[in-house]
Amino acid sequence: MFEHLDPVVLARAQFAFTMSFHIIFPAFSIGLASYLAVLEALWLWTGREVFINLFNYWLKIFAIAFGMGVVSGIVMSYQFGTNWAVFSDKTGPVLGPLMAYEVLTAFFLEAGFLGVMLFGLKLVGPRLHFLATLMVAIGTLISAFWILSANSWMQTPAGYAVNDVGQFVPADWLKLIFNPSFPYRLLHMVLAAYLTTALVVGAVGAFHLLKNPFQPGPRMMFSMAMWMLTVVAPIQIFAGDAHGLNTLEHQPAKVMAMEGHYQSHPDGAPLILFGLPDQDAAKVRYAIEIPKLSSLVLKHSLDAPLAGLDTVPRENWPPVPITFWSFRIMVALGFLMLGLGLFSLVMRWRGRLSESRPLHWYALMMGPAGFVAVLAGWVTTETGRQPFTVFGLLRTADSVSPLAAPAVASSLIAFALVYFAVFFAGVVYILRLMAQPPHHGEQGPSGATPARAAGITPAPAIASRRLG
C-alpha cells in the first residue's frame, strides 16, 4: 500500500508532525513559568490576594501544559534512533552531549522543584516556594538554551572536526555551543514564548471581561498581558530583523526562499508582499511587490545588489513555496501583535482597558496567534535549511535510516492516532479550566487554598501589622 511512497518524505513528515505538537507546549510553558514567578513575587511583595489567586489559577494550566510537553518531547527523541539513525551516528558526538547537558541541568532542575511548586506552598512556606517557582522558570530557560544551541549548530555548524569514520566531533566547545546563529535564535525564541503566553493570558482575560468587566482577576491578568505585549512585540520585530540579517550572512539561500528571490537583482531587490512561487518555473507568479524595499531592509540601501537562487545549484534549493508563505504568516502575525499592543496602550491611556469591547474581541481572536507564529517560524527555519540536516555538510536524503516506506508510514499513522486522541483530551481540559474565571480563594493543583487562607502571611502584611 505504501511501497510507492518515499521513505525520506515519510520520515520528515513524521518528525514534522510530532515536532508541531511538541513545540507549542514548551513555547507556552517557558513564558507561563516566568509569568507564575512574577505573580508569586508580586504577591509576596504586596500581599494582594488577586496575585495568589491568579498564581493558583495558572499553575493548574501550567502543570498540564508542562506534562504534555515532556511526553511529546520524549517521543521525539526516539525518532533519532528509528528514522534518523545515520544522522544520529554522524552528529552524535556533537549533539549527544548538548542534549545530555539539557537533561542534566534544565530537566533535573525543573523536576527537582516542580513538585514543590505544584503542591508545596502550605508545606514549605511562601519564600521557599517562590524559590522553587523561580528555579522551574530558570530551568525552562536553560532548557531552551541547550535545545536551541543544538538546533542552531545544525543551521550554522562551527567548532567541529570530522573524524576518520565521517562523524562530526567537537573541536572547540565554545564555538560549537555559541555558533553564529545561536544568540539570535535564542533571543527570538524566548521572546516568542513570552508573546505566546501573553496572548493566551490576554485572551483568557478578555473572554471573562466580555462577560463581566469588573472581575478583579481577569482585569489584572489582562492588564499584565497587554503590558507584556506592548513592550515585547516591538523588541521581537527588531530581534527578528537582526536574525534575518544573520541568516543572510550564513544561510543566504534560506533568505532567498523567504523573499521569493529566484533571480538576482544587481540594482536593488523588490520586497515581494504576496505571490505564488513556482519552483519549476523559478518565478513568483502574480507578485505584488514594492521596488527595492528588500534591499533596503536587508542591506540598508535601496540600490544594494541581492543575489538570487540562480546563483545556487538547483539541487540545493529549499522548497520556496513553503518557506515563502510560512515566513509571511509569521511576519503578519507579528505586526498584528504589535497592533494589539498599541491598541491596548491607547485604551489604557483613555482609562478603558477593562471596558473596551473591541479591544477584548481583538485580544480574544489573537489568543492562538502566538502558537501559529511559532509554528510558522519553525517551518521557515527548518524548510529553509533543506536539503540539509547539517547545513551545507549533511544532506537530508543521506541522514535517514535504511527503512522501507511501509514501516515509516505505519508508525506515522500510529503517532497521528495517539497524538490526536491524547492531546485533544488535554487541550479540551485546559480550555475548560480557562473557561472558568479566577475567583476569591482560588485553589492550586493540590486543592489547597491560597497561603493566606491557610495561615501563611506574606512579608508585607507582617510588616504592616508591626507598623500599625
BAMARLO-356597 format. One record per residue (C-alpha): x, y negated, z negated; residue in three letters. Coordinates in steps of 0.2 Angstrom, whole numbers, padded with zeros to 4 digits, always signed. Layout:
REC,X,Y,Z,type
REC,X,Y,Z,ALA
...
***
This chain:
REC,X,Y,Z,type
REC,+0000,+0000,+0000,MET
REC,+0014,-0012,-0004,PHE
REC,+0028,-0005,+0006,GLU
REC,+0027,-0018,+0019,HIS
REC,+0030,-0032,+0006,LEU
REC,+0047,-0040,+0002,ASP
REC,+0053,-0035,-0015,PRO
REC,+0063,-0051,-0016,VAL
REC,+0047,-0061,-0014,VAL
REC,+0038,-0050,-0026,LEU
REC,+0052,-0051,-0039,ALA
REC,+0052,-0070,-0038,ARG
REC,+0033,-0071,-0039,ALA
REC,+0033,-0060,-0055,GLN
REC,+0046,-0072,-0063,PHE
REC,+0037,-0087,-0057,ALA
REC,+0020,-0080,-0064,PHE
REC,+0027,-0076,-0081,THR
REC,+0038,-0092,-0082,MET
REC,+0022,-0103,-0078,SER
REC,+0013,-0095,-0093,PHE
REC,+0028,-0097,-0104,HIS
REC,+0034,-0114,-0101,ILE
REC,+0018,-0123,-0106,ILE
REC,+0019,-0117,-0124,PHE
REC,+0037,-0122,-0128,PRO
REC,+0033,-0139,-0119,ALA
REC,+0019,-0141,-0131,PHE
REC,+0027,-0134,-0147,SER
REC,+0043,-0144,-0145,ILE
REC,+0033,-0160,-0146,GLY
REC,+0020,-0154,-0158,LEU
REC,+0033,-0148,-0171,ALA
REC,+0041,-0166,-0171,SER
REC,+0023,-0173,-0172,TYR
REC,+0020,-0162,-0188,LEU
REC,+0036,-0168,-0196,ALA
REC,+0031,-0186,-0193,VAL
REC,+0014,-0183,-0200,LEU
REC,+0021,-0175,-0216,GLU
REC,+0034,-0189,-0218,ALA
REC,+0020,-0202,-0217,LEU
REC,+0010,-0193,-0230,TRP
REC,+0025,-0192,-0242,LEU
REC,+0029,-0210,-0239,TRP
REC,+0011,-0217,-0240,THR
REC,+0001,-0204,-0250,GLY
REC,-0013,-0207,-0237,ARG
REC,-0024,-0191,-0236,GLU
REC,-0028,-0194,-0217,VAL
REC,-0010,-0189,-0213,PHE
REC,-0010,-0172,-0223,ILE
REC,-0027,-0168,-0215,ASN
REC,-0020,-0171,-0198,LEU
REC,-0005,-0161,-0203,PHE
REC,-0015,-0146,-0208,ASN
REC,-0027,-0148,-0193,TYR
REC,-0012,-0147,-0180,TRP
REC,-0002,-0135,-0190,LEU
REC,-0015,-0121,-0186,LYS
REC,-0014,-0125,-0167,ILE
REC,+0005,-0126,-0168,PHE
REC,+0005,-0108,-0176,ALA
REC,-0005,-0101,-0161,ILE
REC,+0005,-0110,-0148,ALA
REC,+0022,-0106,-0156,PHE
REC,+0017,-0087,-0157,GLY
REC,+0011,-0087,-0139,MET
REC,+0027,-0095,-0133,GLY
REC,+0038,-0082,-0142,VAL
REC,+0028,-0067,-0135,VAL
REC,+0029,-0074,-0117,SER
REC,+0047,-0078,-0119,GLY
REC,+0052,-0060,-0124,ILE
REC,+0043,-0053,-0109,VAL
REC,+0053,-0064,-0098,MET
REC,+0070,-0058,-0104,SER
REC,+0066,-0040,-0099,TYR
REC,+0064,-0045,-0081,GLN
REC,+0083,-0050,-0080,PHE
REC,+0086,-0031,-0083,GLY
REC,+0072,-0024,-0072,THR
REC,+0070,-0035,-0057,ASN
REC,+0087,-0045,-0058,TRP
REC,+0100,-0033,-0063,ALA
REC,+0113,-0039,-0050,VAL
REC,+0110,-0057,-0056,PHE
REC,+0112,-0051,-0074,SER
REC,+0128,-0042,-0071,ASP
REC,+0136,-0056,-0062,LYS
REC,+0131,-0070,-0073,THR
REC,+0130,-0060,-0090,GLY
REC,+0147,-0066,-0096,PRO
REC,+0141,-0084,-0095,VAL
REC,+0123,-0084,-0098,LEU
REC,+0123,-0070,-0111,GLY
REC,+0132,-0080,-0124,PRO
REC,+0121,-0095,-0121,LEU
REC,+0105,-0085,-0123,MET
REC,+0113,-0077,-0139,ALA
REC,+0118,-0094,-0146,TYR
REC,+0099,-0099,-0144,GLU
REC,+0094,-0084,-0154,VAL
REC,+0107,-0086,-0167,LEU
REC,+0104,-0105,-0170,THR
REC,+0087,-0110,-0165,ALA
REC,+0077,-0094,-0166,PHE
REC,+0084,-0089,-0183,PHE
REC,+0081,-0107,-0189,LEU
REC,+0063,-0108,-0184,GLU
REC,+0060,-0090,-0190,ALA
REC,+0068,-0094,-0207,GLY
REC,+0057,-0109,-0211,PHE
REC,+0041,-0106,-0201,LEU
REC,+0033,-0095,-0215,GLY
REC,+0037,-0109,-0227,VAL
REC,+0030,-0122,-0215,MET
REC,+0014,-0112,-0212,LEU
REC,+0010,-0105,-0229,PHE
REC,+0021,-0113,-0242,GLY
REC,+0015,-0131,-0246,LEU
REC,+0007,-0126,-0263,LYS
REC,+0021,-0114,-0267,LEU
REC,+0037,-0124,-0264,VAL
REC,+0031,-0142,-0266,GLY
REC,+0030,-0156,-0254,PRO
REC,+0048,-0161,-0252,ARG
REC,+0055,-0144,-0249,LEU
REC,+0040,-0140,-0237,HIS
REC,+0044,-0156,-0227,PHE
REC,+0062,-0149,-0226,LEU
REC,+0055,-0133,-0219,ALA
REC,+0044,-0143,-0206,THR
REC,+0059,-0153,-0201,LEU
REC,+0070,-0138,-0199,MET
REC,+0057,-0130,-0187,VAL
REC,+0056,-0146,-0177,ALA
REC,+0075,-0147,-0176,ILE
REC,+0075,-0128,-0171,GLY
REC,+0064,-0131,-0156,THR
REC,+0075,-0145,-0150,LEU
REC,+0091,-0134,-0152,ILE
REC,+0082,-0120,-0143,SER
REC,+0078,-0132,-0128,ALA
REC,+0097,-0137,-0129,PHE
REC,+0103,-0119,-0126,TRP
REC,+0090,-0114,-0113,ILE
REC,+0092,-0130,-0103,LEU
REC,+0111,-0128,-0104,SER
REC,+0109,-0110,-0096,ALA
REC,+0097,-0116,-0083,ASN
REC,+0107,-0131,-0079,SER
REC,+0123,-0121,-0076,TRP
REC,+0113,-0111,-0063,MET
REC,+0109,-0128,-0055,GLN
REC,+0127,-0136,-0056,THR
REC,+0139,-0122,-0061,PRO
REC,+0155,-0128,-0070,ALA
REC,+0168,-0122,-0082,GLY
REC,+0168,-0104,-0074,TYR
REC,+0180,-0092,-0066,ALA
REC,+0177,-0076,-0055,VAL
REC,+0185,-0060,-0061,ASN
REC,+0191,-0046,-0051,ASP
REC,+0174,-0037,-0050,VAL
REC,+0164,-0053,-0045,GLY
REC,+0157,-0058,-0061,GLN
REC,+0156,-0076,-0067,PHE
REC,+0166,-0078,-0083,VAL
REC,+0169,-0093,-0095,PRO
REC,+0185,-0104,-0091,ALA
REC,+0180,-0120,-0101,ASP
REC,+0166,-0118,-0113,TRP
REC,+0163,-0137,-0115,LEU
REC,+0162,-0140,-0096,LYS
REC,+0151,-0124,-0095,LEU
REC,+0139,-0130,-0108,ILE
REC,+0139,-0148,-0104,PHE
REC,+0138,-0146,-0085,ASN
REC,+0135,-0161,-0074,PRO
REC,+0116,-0160,-0074,SER
REC,+0113,-0154,-0092,PHE
REC,+0112,-0171,-0101,PRO
REC,+0099,-0177,-0088,TYR
REC,+0089,-0162,-0088,ARG
REC,+0089,-0160,-0107,LEU
REC,+0083,-0178,-0109,LEU
REC,+0070,-0176,-0095,HIS
REC,+0063,-0160,-0103,MET
REC,+0062,-0166,-0121,VAL
REC,+0053,-0182,-0116,LEU
REC,+0041,-0171,-0105,ALA
REC,+0037,-0161,-0121,ALA
REC,+0034,-0177,-0131,TYR
REC,+0022,-0184,-0117,LEU
REC,+0013,-0167,-0116,THR
REC,+0010,-0167,-0134,THR
REC,+0005,-0185,-0134,ALA
REC,-0008,-0182,-0120,LEU
REC,-0015,-0167,-0129,VAL
REC,-0017,-0176,-0146,VAL
REC,-0024,-0191,-0137,GLY
REC,-0036,-0181,-0128,ALA
REC,-0042,-0172,-0143,VAL
REC,-0044,-0189,-0152,GLY
REC,-0053,-0196,-0138,ALA
REC,-0065,-0182,-0137,PHE
REC,-0070,-0184,-0155,HIS
REC,-0070,-0203,-0154,LEU
REC,-0083,-0202,-0139,LEU
REC,-0094,-0194,-0151,LYS
REC,-0091,-0205,-0166,ASN
REC,-0078,-0219,-0165,PRO
REC,-0077,-0221,-0184,PHE
REC,-0069,-0205,-0189,GLN
REC,-0053,-0208,-0198,PRO
REC,-0043,-0193,-0192,GLY
REC,-0047,-0195,-0173,PRO
REC,-0044,-0214,-0174,ARG
REC,-0027,-0211,-0182,MET
REC,-0022,-0197,-0170,MET
REC,-0027,-0206,-0155,PHE
REC,-0018,-0222,-0160,SER
REC,-0002,-0212,-0164,MET
REC,-0003,-0203,-0147,ALA
REC,-0006,-0219,-0137,MET
REC,+0009,-0227,-0146,TRP
REC,+0020,-0212,-0141,MET
REC,+0013,-0213,-0123,LEU
REC,+0016,-0231,-0121,THR
REC,+0034,-0230,-0127,VAL
REC,+0040,-0214,-0119,VAL
REC,+0031,-0214,-0102,ALA
REC,+0042,-0229,-0095,PRO
REC,+0058,-0221,-0103,ILE
REC,+0053,-0205,-0094,GLN
REC,+0052,-0214,-0077,ILE
REC,+0069,-0221,-0079,PHE
REC,+0076,-0204,-0085,ALA
REC,+0068,-0196,-0070,GLY
REC,+0076,-0209,-0059,ASP
REC,+0093,-0205,-0067,ALA
REC,+0090,-0187,-0065,HIS
REC,+0086,-0189,-0047,GLY
REC,+0102,-0199,-0044,LEU
REC,+0112,-0185,-0052,ASN
REC,+0103,-0172,-0041,THR
REC,+0108,-0182,-0026,LEU
REC,+0126,-0181,-0031,GLU
REC,+0127,-0162,-0035,HIS
REC,+0112,-0154,-0025,GLN
REC,+0109,-0166,-0010,PRO
REC,+0098,-0153,-0001,ALA
REC,+0086,-0152,-0015,LYS
REC,+0083,-0171,-0014,VAL
REC,+0082,-0170,+0005,MET
REC,+0067,-0157,+0002,ALA
REC,+0059,-0168,-0011,MET
REC,+0060,-0183,+0000,GLU
REC,+0055,-0173,+0016,GLY
REC,+0070,-0179,+0025,HIS
REC,+0073,-0166,+0039,TYR
REC,+0083,-0179,+0049,GLN
REC,+0097,-0190,+0044,SER
REC,+0094,-0209,+0043,HIS
REC,+0110,-0219,+0046,PRO
REC,+0102,-0236,+0044,ASP
REC,+0091,-0233,+0029,GLY
REC,+0079,-0219,+0025,ALA
REC,+0060,-0222,+0023,PRO
REC,+0050,-0216,+0007,LEU
REC,+0038,-0204,+0013,ILE
REC,+0022,-0205,+0002,LEU
REC,+0012,-0192,+0010,PHE
REC,+0013,-0180,+0024,GLY
REC,+0013,-0162,+0030,LEU
REC,+0031,-0154,+0030,PRO
REC,+0033,-0142,+0045,ASP
REC,+0048,-0131,+0041,GLN
REC,+0048,-0123,+0058,ASP
REC,+0047,-0139,+0067,ALA
REC,+0059,-0148,+0055,ALA
REC,+0047,-0163,+0053,LYS
REC,+0034,-0171,+0042,VAL
REC,+0018,-0172,+0051,ARG
REC,+0006,-0187,+0048,TYR
REC,+0019,-0195,+0037,ALA
REC,+0013,-0211,+0028,ILE
REC,+0030,-0220,+0024,GLU
REC,+0037,-0236,+0018,ILE
REC,+0053,-0240,+0028,PRO
REC,+0070,-0240,+0020,LYS
REC,+0062,-0238,+0002,LEU
REC,+0070,-0221,-0001,SER
REC,+0087,-0229,+0002,SER
REC,+0083,-0242,-0010,LEU
REC,+0078,-0230,-0023,VAL
REC,+0092,-0218,-0021,LEU
REC,+0106,-0229,-0015,LYS
REC,+0100,-0246,-0022,HIS
REC,+0102,-0253,-0004,SER
REC,+0089,-0255,+0010,LEU
REC,+0102,-0250,+0023,ASP
REC,+0111,-0237,+0014,ALA
REC,+0113,-0221,+0025,PRO
REC,+0105,-0205,+0019,LEU
REC,+0109,-0188,+0026,ALA
REC,+0095,-0176,+0030,GLY
REC,+0093,-0157,+0031,LEU
REC,+0100,-0157,+0049,ASP
REC,+0117,-0158,+0040,THR
REC,+0114,-0142,+0030,VAL
REC,+0114,-0125,+0038,PRO
REC,+0096,-0119,+0041,ARG
REC,+0099,-0103,+0030,GLU
REC,+0102,-0114,+0015,ASN
REC,+0087,-0125,+0017,TRP
REC,+0075,-0125,+0002,PRO
REC,+0056,-0122,+0005,PRO
REC,+0052,-0140,+0009,VAL
REC,+0033,-0140,+0008,PRO
REC,+0033,-0133,-0009,ILE
REC,+0047,-0144,-0016,THR
REC,+0039,-0160,-0007,PHE
REC,+0022,-0158,-0014,TRP
REC,+0027,-0152,-0032,SER
REC,+0038,-0167,-0033,PHE
REC,+0024,-0179,-0028,ARG
REC,+0012,-0171,-0041,ILE
REC,+0025,-0174,-0055,MET
REC,+0028,-0192,-0050,VAL
REC,+0010,-0196,-0048,ALA
REC,+0005,-0189,-0065,LEU
REC,+0020,-0199,-0072,GLY
REC,+0013,-0215,-0066,PHE
REC,-0005,-0210,-0072,LEU
REC,+0003,-0208,-0089,MET
REC,+0011,-0225,-0088,LEU
REC,-0006,-0232,-0083,GLY
REC,-0014,-0224,-0098,LEU
REC,-0001,-0231,-0110,GLY
REC,-0003,-0249,-0103,LEU
REC,-0022,-0247,-0104,PHE
REC,-0021,-0242,-0122,SER
REC,-0009,-0257,-0126,LEU
REC,-0022,-0269,-0119,VAL
REC,-0036,-0261,-0129,MET
REC,-0026,-0261,-0144,ARG
REC,-0022,-0280,-0142,TRP
REC,-0041,-0283,-0140,ARG
REC,-0044,-0273,-0155,GLY
REC,-0055,-0260,-0146,ARG
REC,-0043,-0245,-0146,LEU
REC,-0055,-0234,-0155,SER
REC,-0071,-0241,-0147,GLU
REC,-0066,-0242,-0128,SER
REC,-0076,-0228,-0120,ARG
REC,-0067,-0230,-0103,PRO
REC,-0050,-0228,-0112,LEU
REC,-0056,-0212,-0121,HIS
REC,-0063,-0204,-0105,TRP
REC,-0046,-0208,-0096,TYR
REC,-0037,-0200,-0111,ALA
REC,-0048,-0185,-0111,LEU
REC,-0046,-0182,-0092,MET
REC,-0027,-0184,-0094,MET
REC,-0026,-0170,-0108,GLY
REC,-0019,-0156,-0096,PRO
REC,-0009,-0168,-0086,ALA
REC,+0007,-0165,-0096,GLY
REC,+0006,-0146,-0093,PHE
REC,+0003,-0149,-0074,VAL
REC,+0018,-0161,-0073,ALA
REC,+0029,-0149,-0082,VAL
REC,+0025,-0135,-0071,LEU
REC,+0027,-0146,-0055,ALA
REC,+0044,-0152,-0062,GLY
REC,+0049,-0134,-0064,TRP
REC,+0043,-0129,-0047,VAL
REC,+0053,-0144,-0040,THR
REC,+0069,-0139,-0049,THR
REC,+0068,-0120,-0045,GLU
REC,+0062,-0120,-0027,THR
REC,+0074,-0135,-0023,GLY
REC,+0088,-0124,-0029,ARG
REC,+0084,-0110,-0016,GLN
REC,+0090,-0100,-0008,PRO
REC,+0102,-0098,-0023,PHE
REC,+0101,-0092,-0040,THR
REC,+0118,-0099,-0045,VAL
REC,+0118,-0115,-0033,PHE
REC,+0130,-0113,-0019,GLY
REC,+0138,-0097,-0026,LEU
REC,+0125,-0083,-0028,LEU
REC,+0110,-0081,-0016,ARG
REC,+0093,-0075,-0022,THR
REC,+0092,-0061,-0010,ALA
REC,+0109,-0054,-0017,ASP
REC,+0103,-0056,-0035,SER
REC,+0088,-0043,-0036,VAL
REC,+0088,-0025,-0042,SER
REC,+0088,-0012,-0029,PRO
REC,+0069,-0008,-0032,LEU
REC,+0056,-0004,-0020,ALA
REC,+0041,-0016,-0017,ALA
REC,+0028,-0004,-0024,PRO
REC,+0037,-0004,-0041,ALA
REC,+0038,-0023,-0042,VAL
REC,+0021,-0025,-0036,ALA
REC,+0014,-0013,-0049,SER
REC,+0022,-0022,-0063,SER
REC,+0017,-0039,-0057,LEU
REC,-0001,-0033,-0057,ILE
REC,+0001,-0026,-0074,ALA
REC,+0008,-0043,-0081,PHE
REC,-0006,-0053,-0072,ALA
REC,-0020,-0042,-0081,LEU
REC,-0012,-0043,-0098,VAL
REC,-0007,-0061,-0097,TYR
REC,-0024,-0067,-0091,PHE
REC,-0033,-0057,-0105,ALA
REC,-0022,-0061,-0120,VAL
REC,-0018,-0079,-0115,PHE
REC,-0036,-0083,-0110,PHE
REC,-0041,-0077,-0128,ALA
REC,-0028,-0088,-0136,GLY
REC,-0032,-0104,-0126,VAL
REC,-0050,-0102,-0129,VAL
REC,-0047,-0100,-0148,TYR
REC,-0036,-0116,-0148,ILE
REC,-0049,-0126,-0138,LEU
REC,-0062,-0120,-0152,ARG
REC,-0051,-0127,-0165,LEU
REC,-0048,-0143,-0156,MET
REC,-0067,-0145,-0153,ALA
REC,-0069,-0147,-0172,GLN
REC,-0063,-0164,-0179,PRO
REC,-0051,-0165,-0194,PRO
REC,-0061,-0169,-0210,HIS
REC,-0058,-0173,-0228,HIS
REC,-0049,-0159,-0237,GLY
REC,-0043,-0150,-0220,GLU
REC,-0036,-0133,-0224,GLN
REC,-0020,-0126,-0217,GLY
REC,-0017,-0109,-0209,PRO
REC,-0017,-0101,-0226,SER
REC,-0034,-0108,-0231,GLY
REC,-0026,-0118,-0244,ALA
REC,-0032,-0136,-0247,THR
REC,-0021,-0151,-0245,PRO
REC,-0007,-0153,-0258,ALA
REC,-0016,-0167,-0266,ARG
REC,-0032,-0157,-0269,ALA
REC,-0021,-0143,-0275,ALA
REC,-0012,-0153,-0288,GLY
REC,+0003,-0159,-0279,ILE
REC,+0005,-0178,-0279,THR
REC,+0017,-0187,-0266,PRO
REC,+0030,-0198,-0272,ALA
REC,+0022,-0215,-0268,PRO
REC,+0007,-0210,-0278,ALA
REC,+0018,-0206,-0293,ILE
REC,+0027,-0222,-0291,ALA
REC,+0011,-0232,-0290,SER
REC,+0004,-0224,-0306,ARG
REC,+0020,-0229,-0315,ARG
REC,+0019,-0247,-0309,LEU
REC,+0001,-0248,-0314,GLY
***
